[in-house]
Amino acid sequence: MLMIINGHILKALDKQFIRGKGRLSHEKAFKLFEAMWMEAKNMGIVPLKDPMEGIDVDIRVARILNSCSKLSSRR
């Protein structure tokens, strides 16, 4: 289960993207990435113990999605 600590910040970000103000400066994008990285690190999600774990599933899903997008673009 995931708990969002600063819900008001997430709502403000959502509103900005909904209004079409979704372009972030490099500085804001980096700060957002850094905050998300720290949150994941605090939750024990990153760094991964074995980065290659589950790669076979990821590759299989990517192949399926890519084949679907190729088929739909031909129509």
C-alpha positions as YAML, in Angstrom:
chain: A
units: angstrom
residues:
- id: 1
  name: MET
  ca: [0.00, 0.00, 0.00]
- id: 2
  name: LEU
  ca: [1.24, 3.46, -0.85]
- id: 3
  name: MET
  ca: [0.65, 6.51, 1.28]
- id: 4
  name: ILE
  ca: [0.92, 9.96, -0.24]
- id: 5
  name: ILE
  ca: [2.27, 12.32, 2.38]
- id: 6
  name: ASN
  ca: [1.86, 15.65, 0.60]
- id: 7
  name: GLY
  ca: [-1.43, 15.18, -1.22]
- id: 8
  name: HIS
  ca: [-1.89, 18.91, -1.78]
- id: 9
  name: ILE
  ca: [1.32, 19.03, -3.83]
- id: 10
  name: LEU
  ca: [0.13, 16.12, -5.98]
- id: 11
  name: LYS
  ca: [-3.26, 17.77, -6.54]
- id: 12
  name: ALA
  ca: [-1.59, 21.04, -7.56]
- id: 13
  name: LEU
  ca: [0.63, 19.18, -10.03]
- id: 14
  name: ASP
  ca: [-2.39, 17.35, -11.48]
- id: 15
  name: LYS
  ca: [-4.27, 20.64, -11.92]
- id: 16
  name: GLN
  ca: [-1.31, 22.18, -13.76]
- id: 17
  name: PHE
  ca: [-1.16, 19.29, -16.20]
- id: 18
  name: ILE
  ca: [-4.93, 19.30, -16.73]
- id: 19
  name: ARG
  ca: [-4.80, 23.02, -17.59]
- id: 20
  name: GLY
  ca: [-2.09, 22.36, -20.16]
- id: 21
  name: LYS
  ca: [0.70, 23.88, -18.12]
- id: 22
  name: GLY
  ca: [2.50, 20.55, -18.06]
- id: 23
  name: ARG
  ca: [5.84, 21.78, -19.34]
- id: 24
  name: LEU
  ca: [8.32, 21.79, -16.52]
- id: 25
  name: SER
  ca: [11.61, 23.63, -16.46]
- id: 26
  name: HIS
  ca: [14.69, 21.44, -16.19]
- id: 27
  name: GLU
  ca: [15.12, 22.60, -12.61]
- id: 28
  name: LYS
  ca: [11.55, 21.66, -11.62]
- id: 29
  name: ALA
  ca: [11.76, 18.34, -13.46]
- id: 30
  name: PHE
  ca: [14.99, 17.51, -11.65]
- id: 31
  name: LYS
  ca: [13.52, 18.46, -8.27]
- id: 32
  name: LEU
  ca: [10.46, 16.30, -8.99]
- id: 33
  name: PHE
  ca: [12.64, 13.36, -10.04]
- id: 34
  name: GLU
  ca: [14.84, 13.78, -6.98]
- id: 35
  name: ALA
  ca: [11.83, 13.85, -4.64]
- id: 36
  name: MET
  ca: [10.34, 10.76, -6.28]
- id: 37
  name: TRP
  ca: [13.70, 8.97, -6.08]
- id: 38
  name: MET
  ca: [14.05, 9.78, -2.38]
- id: 39
  name: GLU
  ca: [10.49, 8.60, -1.73]
- id: 40
  name: ALA
  ca: [11.18, 5.31, -3.51]
- id: 41
  name: LYS
  ca: [14.47, 4.96, -1.64]
- id: 42
  name: ASN
  ca: [12.74, 5.56, 1.72]
- id: 43
  name: MET
  ca: [10.17, 2.90, 0.83]
- id: 44
  name: GLY
  ca: [12.96, 0.43, 0.00]
- id: 45
  name: ILE
  ca: [12.03, 0.14, -3.67]
- id: 46
  name: VAL
  ca: [15.32, 1.48, -5.05]
- id: 47
  name: PRO
  ca: [18.11, 0.66, -5.52]
- id: 48
  name: LEU
  ca: [17.09, -2.72, -6.82]
- id: 49
  name: LYS
  ca: [18.83, -5.74, -5.35]
- id: 50
  name: ASP
  ca: [18.87, -7.41, -8.76]
- id: 51
  name: PRO
  ca: [18.12, -4.96, -11.59]
- id: 52
  name: MET
  ca: [17.74, -7.82, -14.08]
- id: 53
  name: GLU
  ca: [15.07, -9.60, -12.04]
- id: 54
  name: GLY
  ca: [11.90, -9.84, -14.10]
- id: 55
  name: ILE
  ca: [13.53, -8.52, -17.28]
- id: 56
  name: ASP
  ca: [12.13, -11.45, -19.26]
- id: 57
  name: VAL
  ca: [8.58, -10.40, -18.38]
- id: 58
  name: ASP
  ca: [9.34, -6.77, -19.28]
- id: 59
  name: ILE
  ca: [10.71, -7.83, -22.67]
- id: 60
  name: ARG
  ca: [7.69, -10.02, -23.36]
- id: 61
  name: VAL
  ca: [5.26, -7.22, -22.46]
- id: 62
  name: ALA
  ca: [7.22, -4.74, -24.61]
- id: 63
  name: ARG
  ca: [7.07, -7.09, -27.61]
- id: 64
  name: ILE
  ca: [3.32, -7.52, -27.20]
- id: 65
  name: LEU
  ca: [2.71, -3.77, -26.88]
- id: 66
  name: ASN
  ca: [4.95, -2.99, -29.84]
- id: 67
  name: SER
  ca: [3.18, -5.55, -32.02]
- id: 68
  name: CYS
  ca: [-0.21, -4.09, -31.04]
- id: 69
  name: SER
  ca: [0.86, -0.55, -31.88]
- id: 70
  name: LYS
  ca: [2.23, -1.68, -35.26]
- id: 71
  name: LEU
  ca: [-1.01, -3.47, -36.08]
- id: 72
  name: SER
  ca: [-3.20, -0.53, -35.07]
- id: 73
  name: SER
  ca: [-1.13, 1.96, -37.09]
- id: 74
  name: ARG
  ca: [-1.71, -0.09, -40.28]
- id: 75
  name: ARG
  ca: [-5.50, 0.32, -40.08]
...
